């Protein structure tokens, strides 16, 4: 175990006396506002207007009507649409929703990056996929607290992201990484033995590879405990999401990849935990509701009263834990291998996965083909074209991501 746990995060994760108490209204830039995390963030803020104010919103071009309704409701100063050509659609929907104070409207690929650099107290990056990288870097360069739901930007950016972050500037929104931050308050950095990363197991827990061969997208979307967007739900079914979370945890808390244990917990009540060197394990438990980690990230280092319901301790309940079946679900170990290689390997893993998920939905690739294709693309990259950590740059990351997407598309034809 490395001696330093959470170079980026740990500096503020200890609730020591004398910590800064947040007063006044926090200005929030919300990127990816129309997705699952984005809409739940809007719910959290809408119930606490005396504490938070949305000053900018952004989304892609798929749900312009929802974005316009959000803008009419929250009256931000600026709105971004990551795809050009939707301006007329936005203004029509904005007026239909009763919007009166017109925001500045940014459109095109640079919209998210421009908004991420705007003056605010918190930027919550809920963009899906590698498209969130430049916005993550812009928010960190601006010195703003970054509440990060876009794990892919950290995974593919690696030390390009963590090197930019000041202690305490980067706050995790994922329930698992929020759980780590809470549990790490229970001990010192040098007292940590390992992180325990929980996984629900997804809708196909307990199935064999033969049984998985014919599963459909509809079956893969039927997550037993969480309601999430399309990509992350499929990633949960393949356990690619857990592999990305493993890489995210290693980067956030500066923990060796071999010091993170993934365990299956079907109830999704224990969101993760920390084992300390005296044998004690501290776990964070709450019903599966993303409003709790969202609220904690927005209010960090304070907690947010009433963010979500707690566990019902008046009723009998059983929480079970079981080892991960890595033979049937190889994605976690594939991610661990990419993480050990470092450099551009995680970007290739993520880029290939995003293409494979689309191919699965379009019927061009079977469920098992997702991780099999990712593995082939990663292997080819490591054999020829890999850039290590020492040579890593934004250009190298984006180049590797683009190559991985092209190669995965070729293999999915």
N, C-alpha and C positions, 0 to 999 in steps of 0.2 A: 504494500500500500504506500503510495506517495505520502509524504508528510503534509503536503499542502492540499487541503480539501476546499474547493470552491474559491479559487483565487478571484473569480469574477463575482461570486455571489455571497460567499461565506462572511465577508466583512460586515454585512448588514443582517445576516440571518440569525445572529445571536441577539436575543432580546435583552441587552444589558441595560442597567439603569443609566439614565442620561441620554438615551437615544433621542433623535430628533422627532418631535411630535408635529404632525402635519396639521396646519390650520388653513382656513380659507377654502376657496373653491379651486379644484384642480382642473386645468384645461387639458382635454384629451383629444388626440388625433387617433381616429379609429380607421385602420386600413383593413379592407376585406369585410366591410360592415354588413354585407348581405348574406354571408355564410352562417353556419351554425354558431361558431364562436362570436362572430360579429353581432348577430341578432340577439344572442343572450347577453352580450355586453351592453347593447342598447337597453335591454330590460333592466339590467342592474343599475345603469346610470339614470334611467327614466324615473326610477323609484327614489333617487337620491340627488335631485337637482340642486339641493343646497350644498352638496359636496363636490359634484362633478359637472363639467360643462363640455359638451362635444363641440370642438372648434373646427374640425375637419373630418370628412367622411370620404371613403373611396371604395370602389368595387370594380369588378370586370364589366364586360358588356352583356352578360347573360340575364341580369336581373335589374335592369335600369329602372323599371317601375318601382321596385322595392326601395332602391337607393333614393329615388325622388321622394317617396313618401317619408323616408327617414329624414331627408333634408328639410322637408316641409315641417316635420314635427320638431326637430331639434334646432333648426335655424343655425347651422354652422356657418362660419365665415367662408369656407371653401369646400368644394366637392371635387373629387377626381374620378374619372372613368378611364380604366387602363386601356381600353380599345377606342380608337377614334371612330367618328361617324354616328355617335348616339346622342349628339347634343340636342337635336330637335325632339327626339323621343323623351329625353330627360325633362326638358322644359315643359312639354305638354303634360307629362305625368306630374310634375311639380305643381303646376297651376291647378290641375284636376284635384290634387290632394289638399288644396287650400293654401299652398305656400305663398307667402307675401314678400319676405325679405330675401331677395335673390342672392345666393352665394356666388363667389368667383368659381367658375367651372373650368377645370383643367381636364384635358383629354389626351390620350396617347400613352405610349410606354413609359414616359418620364413622370407621369402624374403622381404615382405612389412615392417615388423618390423625392419629388419636390415637396409633397405634403409631409413626408417623414422628417424633412429638415426644417419644417416650420416651427415657429416658437410655440412651445407647449410644455406642460409639466410631465405628461406621459404620452408616449406613442405606443398603442397596442397594435402589434402587427399580427393580423389574423389572415393574411394572404395565404392561399394554398400553393404549396410547391416551391420550387426553386425561384420562381418569379419574385419572391419576397427578399432575395439576398441584397439587392442594391438599396432597398428601403431600410433594411436592418442596418446596413453600414452608414447610411445617411443619418439615421436617428442617433446612432452612437457618436458619429462625428460632430453632431450638433450638441452633444452633451445632455440630451434628454433621457429621462428614465425610459427604458425600453421594456415593455411587457410583451414577451415573445410567445405567441402561440404558433408561429410559423417555424416549427422545428427544423424544416428543411434548410432554411438559410444558415442556421448554425451548423448543421451537419455538413453541408457542402462547403461552407466558408471556413470551417475549422478555426485555426489560430488567426486568420484574417479578421474574424469577428471578435474572438476573445481578447486579442491584443489591443483592440480599439476600446474595449469596455473598461471603464473605471470601476473600482470596487463598489459593488452595490448598484451599478447602473443597469445591469441586465437581470430582469426578473422573469421567472418562468410562469407560463400560464397552464401548460399541461398539468393535469391532475397529479401525475406521478412525480414530476419534478417540483411541483409545489409541495407535495408531501415530503420530499427529501429536504427542502428548505425548512419546513416546519420541524421535522425530526432532528435536523442538525443543530437546532437550538438547544438540544438536550445534552450536548457534549462538546468538547473541544476538537479542533481540526485534527490534532495528532492522536485522538482517541478513537478514530473511526477505523473499523476493520473492513467493512464492505457495505455496499448499498444493495438493498433487496428490492428489485424492480418487479412489481406485480403485473400480470397479464390476465385478462379475462379468459383467454383461450379462444374467443370469437365464436361464431356459430357452428364451427366444425370440430370443436374440442372432442377428443375421443375417437375420431374417425381415422381410418387407415388411408394410406395413399391410394389404394385401389378404389376406395369409396369416394375419394375426392376427385377422381378423374372426370366424373361427369356432372359435377355441381354447376349450377347456373348462376348468373349474376343476381337474379332475384333471391336465391338462397343465400348468397354471400352478403347481400345487403340486410339480411334479417339478423342484426346483432341482438344478442339476448339481453343486454343491460344498458347500452348507450344509444342515443339518437344523434347521429353525426352526418357529415357530408359524405358524398359518394366515394371520393378517393380514400379518405381516412377509414371509412367503413370496410372497403375492400382490403386496405392495408392491414386492418385489424384481423380480417379473416385469414390472410396469408401469414400474419405476424411480421410482415415487413415493418409495420408501424412500431412494433416493439423493438425491432432492430434499430430503427432510427432513434427511438427513445434511449436505447442503450448508448448510442454514440453521443446523443445530446447530453446525457447524464455525465459521461466521461469528460466532455468539454466544459460543462457548467461547473462541475465540482472538482476538476483536475484529478479524477480517480482513474486508476488503471483499468483497462477493459476487463481484465481477469478478476478484478475486485468488484464486479457487478454481477449479481446472481439474478437470473430471471426465474420467477416462480409463478405458476398458474393459480389464479384465485378467481373462480367463476362468478362469485357474488359481486365483485367490483366495489366492495365496501372499504377494504384496506387498499389504499392507493399507492403505497410503497412504504419503505422503512429503511432504517439505518441500524446496522449491527456495530456495537462498540467493542473495544478490545478487552473489556471485562466480561464479555458474554451477554450483555444486555442488548436487546433489540427494541427500538422504539418505532412503532408503526403509527401512521395517520389514518384514521377511519372516519368515514362519513358516507351517507347515501350517495349513489352516483348522480351528481348534479354539478355541472361545470360552473354554475354561478358562484360556488364557493372559491375555487382557485382564481376565477376572474376577479371577484371582489378583493381577494387578498392581493393580487397583482396590482390592481388599481390603487389600493390604499396602502401598499407596502411602505414602511415596515409595520403599519398598524393592521389590525383585523377589522373586518367590516361587519358590524352587528346585523344579524338577520339575513346574511347573504344567502343562506340555504338552510333547510331543515337538518337537524342532527339525527343521530341514530335513535331508534325507539328502544330504550332499555327496559321497557315494561313488558315486552313480548319476547318469547323464545326465538332464538336465531342461531344458525350454524354458519360459521365461516370456514371454508376448506381451502387447503393449499396442496398443490401437487407439482411434481417436477415437469418441466417442459419436454415434450416429445420432439426432440430436435431432428430425428430421422424423418418424421412426417412433415414437420414444419421447420425447414432448414434456414429460414430467413434470418433468424437471430444470429446464428453462427456465421452466416454469410456476411452480415453487417459487421460482426466482430472482426472477421478477416479483413474486410475493407478498412475498418478503423485501424487495425494494426499496420496496414500498408500506408495509411494516411495520405496526405497530399490530395491528389485529384480522385483517388479511388472512391471515397464516399459520394462525390458528385456524380460519378458514373453510375454507382449503385442507385442513387435516387432518380437520375434522369431516365435510366432504363426502366425503372419501376413505373414511372408516370406514363410512359408509352405503353407498357404491358397492361396496365390497368385499363387504359382506353381500348386496347386490342381485345381484352377479355370481354368488355361490354359490347363491343361490336361483333363478337363471335369469331374473331380471327385467331384467338388463342384460348386454349383451355386453362382451367384454374391452376393446375400443376405447372403449366407452361410459364406462368408468371415468374416464379422463383427460378425455374430452370433457365429461362432466357436471361434473367438478370445475372445469374452466375456465369453464363457463357460470356456475356458482354464484359463483366468485371474481369474475368480471366484473360480475355483478349487485350483489354486495356493494360493490365499489369504486365503482360508479355511485351507490349509495344505501345509506347505513348504516355506511360504513367509519369507524372511529375510529383516528386516527393515534397515533404513539408518545407524543406529549405528553399525550394524553387517556386513555392506556391504564390500565385498572384490572382487577382480578380479575373484577369484575362485568361489565365490557365484554367480556372474553375469553370468559367462560362464556356470556354472551348471544349473542355472535357464533357460538360453537360450536353452541349450540342452534338458532339460526336456520339455519345451514348444514345441519344435519342434517334439519330440517324441509323445507327447500327441495330438498335432494337426494332425499329420500323422494318428494316430489311429482314430480320429474323422472324417477324410476325406476319409476313406476307404469305 
